[in-house]
Amino acid sequence: MAPTVYLSCLLALSVAGLAQGVKGSLRNQDPGPQPLELKQVFTLFQIQYNRSYSNPEEYARRLDIFARNLAQAQQLEAEDLGTAEFGVTPFSDLTEEEFGQLYGHRRMVGEAPSVGRKVGSEESGESMPPRCDWRKLKGVISPIKRQENCNCCWAMAVAGNVEALWGIRYNRSVQVSVQELLDCGRCGDGCRGGFVWDAFITVLNNSGLASEQDYPFRGNSKPHKCLAKNYKKVAWIQDFIMLEDNEQRIAWYLATQGPITVTINMKLLQGYFRLHRGSNTCGITKYPLTARVDLPAKKRPVSCPH
């Protein structure tokens, strides 16, 4: 039987101390809030994440869910052997089922389409800087996008990847249309979820992407009602590749070429907010993909800010 995992998507932006451990974990704190303290913690959570509830019954239900999620986070923290940190997140008042419905990705059964894993022989031999953070280079990383109730992390990750690479290669800040990827996808799944490689194929099939301004995000989709031909393309790609399933090599590519997309196992994501780099904690080596916006022979050296 083919393996089944749940995936979520993100744009990998930085590399920092692959051997560095995580400090300040819940492991070094008290076992957990006592009953009287729990309401105080929950009140702080409500303030921080702007939560309000329609009636006392809903408040009590959410408090109970919050308490169970916090207890689970502390248990996971104790069992994790130092590779991750768990605690209060914006999702701490949701059940696992609610979190999956709102932010989950479709099930991934079996393997991705045949995309050769490579880093590129023309790039071998380059050294990796000890630190790299593309957010420090102006015009490379676009503002954070919110998917709302649309399961489109796969499309947003690809849009961010293309935007970042254009910023690095051409010193040109662009924001591309996520909605185009939803409306024009070859599988027509839109907000029901999708895969990063399908989004890259859509970019190639459409000969690029329109701007976010021209083709704005609506938070829903109209599959097979693609409006791509109505708008000018502001960014395009030459191809896309899957990197080696090795976190050190992925880090090297990110630092020397630019941000990439990765998928992660989202089962523990609800209460998880920091990972230990270098141990493949969330399975990021499974599908590390990136576009290439210029041909390998024409690539110019790039420098990632420390």
C-alpha positions in Angstrom: 0.0 0.0 0.0 1.3 3.4 -0.9 2.3 5.6 2.1 -0.1 8.4 3.0 1.0 11.7 4.7 -0.6 15.1 5.2 1.4 17.9 3.7 1.5 21.6 4.1 3.6 24.1 2.1 5.9 27.0 2.9 8.6 29.1 1.4 12.0 28.5 2.9 13.8 31.8 3.4 16.7 31.5 5.7 19.5 29.2 7.0 21.0 29.7 10.4 23.4 27.5 12.4 22.3 24.0 11.2 23.9 22.5 14.3 22.4 25.1 16.7 20.0 23.8 19.3 16.7 25.4 20.3 16.8 27.3 23.6 14.1 28.4 26.0 11.8 25.4 25.4 8.8 24.4 27.5 11.0 21.7 28.8 12.7 24.2 31.1 9.5 25.7 32.4 7.0 24.5 35.0 5.0 21.4 34.1 2.0 23.5 33.2 -0.6 26.0 34.4 -2.8 25.1 37.3 -6.6 25.5 36.9 -6.7 29.1 38.1 -3.7 29.9 35.9 -5.2 28.3 32.8 -7.9 31.0 32.5 -5.2 33.7 32.7 -3.2 32.0 29.9 -6.3 31.7 27.8 -7.1 35.4 28.3 -3.7 36.3 27.1 -4.2 34.1 24.1 -7.5 35.8 23.3 -5.9 39.2 23.5 -2.9 38.3 21.4 -4.9 36.6 18.7 -8.0 38.7 18.9 -10.3 35.9 19.8 -13.9 36.3 21.1 -16.7 33.8 21.5 -20.5 34.2 20.9 -21.7 32.9 24.3 -20.5 31.3 27.6 -21.0 27.8 26.3 -18.7 28.5 23.3 -16.1 30.1 25.6 -16.2 27.0 27.9 -15.8 24.7 24.9 -12.8 26.7 23.5 -11.2 26.9 26.9 -11.4 23.1 27.2 -9.9 22.6 23.7 -7.2 25.1 24.5 -6.3 23.2 27.7 -6.1 19.9 25.9 -4.0 21.3 23.1 -1.6 22.9 25.7 -1.3 19.6 27.6 -0.6 17.8 24.3 2.1 20.4 23.4 3.8 19.9 26.7 3.7 16.2 26.3 5.2 16.4 22.8 7.8 18.8 24.1 8.9 16.3 26.8 9.1 13.5 24.2 10.8 15.3 21.4 14.5 15.0 22.4 15.3 18.6 21.7 14.4 18.8 18.0 11.3 21.1 18.2 9.5 23.5 20.4 5.7 23.3 21.1 3.4 25.8 22.8 0.6 28.3 22.2 0.0 29.2 18.6 -2.9 31.0 16.8 -4.5 27.6 16.4 -4.6 26.6 20.0 -8.4 26.9 20.4 -9.1 24.7 17.4 -9.7 20.9 17.4 -7.5 18.8 15.2 -10.4 18.3 12.8 -11.1 22.1 12.6 -7.4 22.9 12.0 -7.2 20.3 9.3 -10.3 21.6 7.6 -9.2 25.2 7.7 -5.5 24.9 7.0 -4.9 21.3 5.8 -3.6 20.1 2.6 -4.9 17.2 0.6 -3.6 13.7 1.3 -0.5 12.8 -0.5 -0.7 9.2 -1.6 2.4 7.6 -3.2 5.1 9.7 -4.8 5.3 12.9 -6.8 5.5 12.9 -10.6 8.9 12.0 -12.0 11.0 15.1 -11.3 14.7 14.3 -11.1 16.4 15.4 -7.9 19.4 17.6 -8.6 21.3 20.6 -7.6 23.1 21.2 -10.8 26.5 20.2 -11.8 27.4 23.7 -12.8 26.9 24.8 -9.2 29.0 22.2 -7.4 31.9 23.2 -5.3 30.5 26.5 -4.0 30.9 26.9 -0.2 27.8 27.6 2.0 27.9 30.7 4.2 27.3 30.1 7.9 24.2 32.3 7.9 21.8 33.5 5.3 18.5 35.5 5.5 17.0 36.6 2.3 14.5 38.8 4.2 17.3 41.3 4.7 17.7 41.9 1.0 15.2 44.7 0.1 12.6 43.8 -2.6 13.2 40.0 -2.5 10.6 38.7 0.0 7.0 39.9 -0.5 4.6 40.6 2.4 3.1 37.5 4.1 0.0 36.2 2.3 -3.0 34.9 4.2 -4.9 32.0 2.6 -8.0 32.6 4.7 -10.3 29.6 4.2 -8.8 28.6 0.9 -6.4 25.6 1.0 -3.9 27.2 -1.3 -0.5 27.1 0.5 0.9 25.3 -2.5 0.0 28.2 -4.8 1.2 30.9 -2.3 4.5 29.0 -1.9 5.1 29.0 -5.6 4.2 32.6 -6.0 6.6 33.5 -3.2 9.3 31.4 -4.8 8.9 33.1 -8.2 8.8 36.6 -6.6 11.9 36.1 -4.6 13.9 34.7 -7.5 12.9 37.6 -9.7 14.0 40.0 -7.0 17.4 38.3 -6.7 18.1 37.7 -10.4 16.7 40.9 -11.9 16.6 43.3 -8.9 12.9 43.7 -9.6 10.2 43.6 -7.0 7.1 41.8 -8.3 4.0 40.3 -6.7 2.4 37.7 -8.9 -1.2 36.4 -9.0 -2.0 33.5 -6.6 -5.5 33.6 -8.0 -4.3 32.8 -11.5 -2.7 29.6 -10.1 -6.0 28.6 -8.5 -8.2 29.4 -11.5 -5.9 28.1 -14.2 -4.5 24.9 -12.6 -4.5 21.9 -14.8 -6.3 19.8 -12.2 -9.0 22.4 -11.4 -8.8 21.8 -7.7 -8.5 25.5 -6.6 -9.1 26.0 -2.9 -9.6 22.3 -2.3 -5.8 21.9 -2.3 -3.1 21.2 -4.8 0.6 20.4 -5.2 3.6 22.7 -5.7 4.7 21.0 -8.9 1.2 21.5 -10.5 1.5 25.2 -9.7 4.9 25.3 -11.4 3.4 23.5 -14.5 0.7 26.1 -14.6 3.2 28.9 -14.7 5.0 27.2 -17.6 1.7 26.5 -19.4 0.6 30.1 -19.0 4.0 31.5 -20.1 4.3 33.3 -16.8 2.0 35.0 -14.2 0.0 38.2 -14.1 0.4 40.7 -11.3 -1.5 40.4 -8.0 -2.8 43.9 -8.7 -4.3 42.9 -12.1 -5.6 39.4 -11.0 -6.2 39.8 -7.3 -6.7 37.0 -4.7 -10.3 36.4 -3.8 -10.0 33.6 -1.3 -12.0 31.2 -3.5 -11.6 29.8 -7.0 -13.4 29.3 -10.3 -11.6 26.2 -11.8 -11.5 26.2 -15.5 -12.5 29.9 -15.7 -9.0 31.0 -16.2 -8.5 34.7 -17.0 -4.8 34.6 -17.6 -5.0 35.7 -21.2 -6.6 39.0 -20.1 -3.5 40.3 -18.3 0.1 41.1 -19.0 2.7 38.7 -17.6 5.0 40.3 -15.0 7.2 37.2 -14.2 7.9 33.8 -15.7 10.2 30.8 -15.2 12.4 28.6 -17.4 11.7 25.4 -15.5 11.6 23.9 -12.0 13.6 21.3 -10.2 13.5 19.0 -7.2 16.5 19.2 -4.9 18.3 16.4 -3.3 16.7 14.8 -0.2 19.5 16.1 2.0 19.0 19.0 4.4 22.6 20.2 4.1 22.4 20.3 0.3 19.0 22.0 0.5 20.5 24.6 2.8 23.4 25.2 0.4 21.1 25.7 -2.5 18.9 28.1 -0.5 21.9 30.1 0.6 23.6 30.3 -2.8 20.7 30.4 -5.2 17.6 31.8 -3.4 14.5 30.8 -1.5 12.9 27.5 -2.3 9.5 25.8 -1.6 9.2 22.8 0.8 6.4 20.7 2.1 6.1 19.6 5.7 4.2 17.0 7.6 1.5 19.1 9.2 0.2 16.6 11.7 2.0 18.4 14.6 1.9 21.9 13.1 -1.0 23.1 15.2 1.0 23.4 18.4 4.5 23.7 16.9 6.3 26.9 16.3 10.1 26.3 16.0 12.2 23.5 14.5 15.7 22.4 15.1 17.5 22.8 11.8 19.6 20.0 10.5 17.6 17.0 11.6 14.8 17.0 9.0 12.3 17.4 11.9 9.3 18.0 9.7 10.3 16.0 6.6 11.2 19.0 4.6 13.6 16.9 2.4 10.6 15.0 0.9 9.6 17.6 -1.8 12.0 20.5 -1.9 11.3 22.3 -5.2 12.2 25.6 -6.8 11.7 27.4 -10.0 14.6 28.6 -12.1 14.0 32.0 -13.7 17.1 32.0 -15.9 19.0 29.2 -17.7 21.8 27.5 -15.8 24.4 28.7 -18.3 23.4 32.3 -17.7 23.3 32.3 -13.9 25.1 35.1 -12.2 26.5 34.7 -8.6 24.2 35.9 -5.9 25.0 36.9 -2.3 22.7 36.2 0.6 22.6 38.7 3.4 23.8 37.3 6.8 
